[in-house]
Amino acid sequence: MKTTNLTPAQIRLALWDTITRDLNLQSVSKLILLIIANFTNPRSRTARIPLSLIVLKSGLHHSDVNRQMAVLETSGWVEKILVPAEAEQRSITLYNLSAQLLRLALQQQPDP
């Protein structure tokens, strides 16, 4: 099926469905992936979400989210982007769902 024919709602639903039903992960990892999916732009397929927003939306401690993000990145479910900051400031880390996860979710969509 061509993914260009999917509406934004269908893309988001495909992501939610794959994360909740098909991935064999701990509930905390699934929660984090669902948060990122909620912020993923269905057209660009990127979220560019900072760790602080994931912490805020999940209600988890920063250290717990940080630890889970490392696991999700190593497992290939999320990708991080380092954005250079202004002089004398730390760079900002933003997260997206991985291309692998996006492909998995969108390949499983039935033809209309």
Order of alpha helices (4+ residues) and beta strands (2+ residues): alpha-alpha-beta-alpha-alpha-beta-beta-alpha
